[in-house]
Amino acid sequence: MRDASRSGTIARRRTCRTEAGLTDSNIEANIEGTTIRWGIVGAGRIARRFADSLIHVEGARLAGVCSRREETAQALAGAFDARAYSDFDAMLGDIDALYIATLQDSHPHYALRAFAAGKPVLCEKPAAVNARALQEMIDAARAANVLFMEAMKPPFYPLYRRLRAHLQDDPIGDIGLVRAGCSMANVPLDHPSFSLEAGGGALLDIGIYEAFLAVDWLGEALDVQTIGRLGATGVDVFASLNVRHERGIAQLFCGLDLQGRGDALIGGTLGTVTIHENWWNPARATIAYTDGRKIELDEPFAGGGLNYETAHFCELLRAGETESPVMPHATSMRMIAIIDAARRDLKLRFPFETD
């Protein structure tokens, strides 16, 4: 019965793709179980981490790397027996799925071209610098009937999944508080995080993680109050947010010029959860109950950590899905809505943003 259901899903997806004029036989074969050929656009640190993690994903391999700098594309591709491309559209013709690892201001540019070619996209966070650009990406993915997911890694880690399961069986009551933050004082001044032209700043580079945690446990944000500082380049170098959600309050911070802890706290009526630093690469958590009990969870992660979200994406692709139930489009929209509101409070606008 399961095989019949899956065949029906694949058939429906093929019909939709045919109606949309996106009959890529390679992707159809891939859905049925062959090795997924990944392409990466961008060849920096996060691209290398993705390539390292991909080794740990069964039934997937790196097939291509595209970068504006030919030497960096060749270096990354050569390390993983992949092909280097200078032409993005040429790479799209040779891959089954795309990972976008460029600076965030360019994410929509590459994603929209991939969707037009009928290619599914896993896009590094933040998927877009504002809600309007993200909605355009979501609409394009839906119109093309292809899979699109923001690469928000924490919910796919073994520790996070184990924590979710534990709290189902032994809850900490009604959860109404999320407190999370990270600030790093050693970010070099020539890092893209300090570039106003590239859509940098602490909120988008770091705060998007905290926004995810708050949305994941407390739901949609209803009110955002932000204080912070803009640096010499015009981006936010520190921001502190108080956010009222559907189910509680979040206290979040992020920064580029101070050193701050990277743990997180989830508070309920019957106890608390502390996800120890660095909470966005979760490996250890402590659950403290009001009755005096204390539970320690320890789940080391394998590979570079990005393998878990990538394996999930591959499973969705093979099943013919176009949206993740773990990291759905609605969650991405709720996250960026918090960042948009915080930037408005700080009067932070990027030169490329239009009304």
Rosetta blueprint (number, residue, H / E / L):
1 M L
2 R H
3 D H
4 A H
5 S H
6 R H
7 S H
8 G H
9 T H
10 I H
11 A H
12 R H
13 R H
14 R H
15 T H
16 C H
17 R H
18 T H
19 E H
20 A L
21 G L
22 L L
23 T L
24 D L
25 S H
26 N H
27 I H
28 E H
29 A H
30 N H
31 I H
32 E L
33 G L
34 T L
35 T L
36 I E
37 R E
38 W E
39 G E
40 I E
41 V E
42 G L
43 A L
44 G L
45 R H
46 I H
47 A H
48 R H
49 R H
50 F H
51 A H
52 D H
53 S H
54 L H
55 I L
56 H L
57 V L
58 E L
59 G L
60 A E
61 R E
62 L E
63 A E
64 G E
65 V E
66 C E
67 S L
68 R L
69 R L
70 E H
71 E H
72 T H
73 A H
74 Q H
75 A H
76 L H
77 A H
78 G H
79 A H
80 F L
81 D L
82 A L
83 R E
84 A E
85 Y E
86 S L
87 D L
88 F H
89 D H
90 A H
91 M H
92 L H
93 G L
94 D L
95 I L
96 D L
97 A E
98 L E
99 Y E
100 I E
101 A L
102 T L
103 L L
104 Q H
105 D H
106 S H
107 H H
108 P H
109 H H
110 Y H
111 A H
112 L H
113 R H
114 A H
115 F H
116 A H
117 A L
118 G L
119 K L
120 P L
121 V E
122 L E
123 C E
124 E E
125 K L
126 P L
127 A L
128 A L
129 V L
130 N L
131 A H
132 R H
133 A H
134 L H
135 Q H
136 E H
137 M H
138 I H
139 D H
140 A H
141 A H
142 R H
143 A H
144 A H
145 N L
146 V L
147 L L
148 F E
149 M E
150 E E
151 A E
152 M L
153 K L
154 P H
155 P H
156 F H
157 Y L
158 P H
159 L H
160 Y H
161 R H
162 R H
163 L H
164 R H
165 A H
166 H H
167 L H
168 Q H
169 D H
170 D L
171 P L
172 I L
173 G L
174 D L
175 I E
176 G E
177 L E
178 V E
179 R E
180 A E
181 G E
182 C E
183 S E
184 M L
185 A L
186 N L
187 V L
188 P L
189 L L
190 D L
191 H L
192 P H
193 S H
194 F H
195 S L
196 L L
197 E L
198 A L
199 G L
200 G L
201 G L
202 A H
203 L H
204 L H
205 D H
206 I H
207 G H
208 I H
209 Y H
210 E H
211 A H
212 F H
213 L H
214 A H
215 V H
216 D H
217 W H
218 L H
219 G L
220 E L
221 A E
222 L E
223 D E
224 V E
225 Q E
226 T E
227 I E
228 G E
229 R E
230 L E
231 G L
232 A L
233 T L
234 G L
235 V L
236 D E
237 V E
238 F E
239 A E
240 S E
241 L E
242 N E
243 V E
244 R E
245 H E
246 E L
247 R L
248 G E
249 I E
250 A E
251 Q E
252 L E
253 F E
254 C E
255 G E
256 L L
257 D L
258 L L
259 Q L
260 G E
261 R L
262 G L
263 D L
264 A E
265 L E
266 I E
267 G E
268 G E
269 T L
270 L L
271 G E
272 T E
273 V E
274 T E
275 I E
276 H L
277 E L
278 N L
279 W L
280 W L
281 N L
282 P L
283 A L
284 R E
285 A E
286 T E
287 I E
288 A E
289 Y E
290 T L
291 D L
292 G L
293 R L
294 K E
295 I E
296 E E
297 L E
298 D E
299 E L
300 P L
301 F L
302 A L
303 G L
304 G L
305 G L
306 L L
307 N H
308 Y H
309 E H
310 T H
311 A H
312 H H
313 F H
314 C H
315 E H
316 L H
317 L H
318 R H
319 A H
320 G L
321 E L
322 T L
323 E L
324 S L
325 P L
326 V L
327 M L
328 P L
329 H H
330 A H
331 T H
332 S H
333 M H
334 R H
335 M H
336 I H
337 A H
338 I H
339 I H
340 D H
341 A H
342 A H
343 R H
344 R H
345 D H
346 L H
347 K L
348 L L
349 R L
350 F L
351 P L
352 F L
353 E L
354 T L
355 D L
